[in-house]
């Protein structure tokens, strides 16, 4: 989908539930208890596969986030970068 708005492409996922909360509500709750969230944490801790889509939707709703890059050595001793979202 060239030139498509990434938020609109995932609009149908907006109300997916995680427990009794939507995915967006889960992210908001996460940032009340933690300072950062990355894609791996979103998937393993919150069951959210499309973190970037949910962050995009939350930004459209008025929330603001910062993005920082964290570097870490992987199991092959290569430097690997993972973006962290700060709420």
C-alpha positions as CSV (number, residue, x, y, z in Angstrom):
1,X,0.0,0.0,0.0
2,X,2.1,2.9,-1.2
3,X,1.4,6.2,0.4
4,X,-1.3,4.8,2.7
5,X,-1.7,6.1,6.2
6,X,-0.3,3.4,8.5
7,X,-2.8,4.2,11.2
8,X,-5.7,3.5,8.8
9,X,-4.2,0.2,7.7
10,X,-4.6,-1.1,11.2
11,X,-7.9,0.6,12.2
12,X,-9.7,-2.7,12.5
13,X,-7.4,-3.8,15.3
14,X,-8.2,-0.7,17.4
15,X,-10.6,-2.5,19.8
16,X,-8.8,-5.8,20.2
17,X,-8.9,-6.8,23.9
18,X,-6.0,-7.8,26.1
19,X,-7.8,-9.3,29.1
20,X,-10.5,-6.8,29.9
21,X,-8.6,-3.8,28.4
22,X,-8.1,-2.8,24.8
23,X,-4.5,-2.9,23.5
24,X,-4.3,0.9,23.6
25,X,-5.6,0.8,27.2
26,X,-3.0,-1.8,28.1
27,X,-0.2,0.5,26.7
28,X,-1.5,3.4,28.6
29,X,-1.5,1.3,31.8
30,X,2.0,0.0,31.1
31,X,3.4,3.5,31.0
32,X,1.8,4.3,34.4
33,X,4.1,1.6,35.8
34,X,7.1,1.6,33.4
35,X,9.1,4.3,31.6
36,X,9.8,2.4,28.3
37,X,8.2,-0.2,26.1
38,X,9.7,-2.1,23.1
39,X,8.2,-4.4,20.6
40,X,9.4,-7.6,22.4
41,X,7.9,-6.4,25.7
42,X,4.7,-5.4,24.0
43,X,4.3,-8.9,22.5
44,X,5.5,-11.0,25.4
45,X,4.0,-8.9,28.3
46,X,0.9,-7.4,26.7
47,X,0.2,-9.7,23.7
48,X,0.4,-6.8,21.3
49,X,2.0,-7.7,17.9
50,X,1.5,-4.3,16.1
51,X,2.9,-1.9,18.7
52,X,3.7,0.7,16.1
53,X,0.1,0.8,14.9
54,X,-1.2,1.2,18.5
55,X,1.3,4.0,19.2
56,X,0.2,5.7,16.0
57,X,-3.4,5.5,17.0
58,X,-2.6,6.8,20.5
59,X,-0.7,9.8,19.0
60,X,-3.7,10.6,16.9
61,X,-5.8,10.6,20.1
62,X,-3.4,13.2,21.7
63,X,-0.8,11.1,23.5
64,X,2.8,11.9,23.0
65,X,5.8,9.5,23.0
66,X,9.5,9.7,22.5
67,X,11.6,7.0,20.7
68,X,15.1,6.0,21.7
69,X,17.4,3.4,20.3
70,X,18.9,0.8,22.6
71,X,21.9,-1.2,21.5
72,X,22.6,-4.6,22.9
73,X,24.9,-7.5,21.9
74,X,22.9,-10.5,20.4
75,X,23.9,-14.1,20.9
76,X,26.4,-13.9,18.0
77,X,28.1,-10.9,19.7
78,X,26.8,-8.6,17.0
79,X,25.5,-5.2,18.0
80,X,21.7,-5.2,17.7
81,X,19.5,-2.1,18.0
82,X,16.0,-2.1,19.3
83,X,13.8,1.0,19.5
84,X,12.3,1.8,22.9
85,X,9.2,3.9,23.2
86,X,9.0,6.3,26.1
87,X,5.7,7.4,27.4
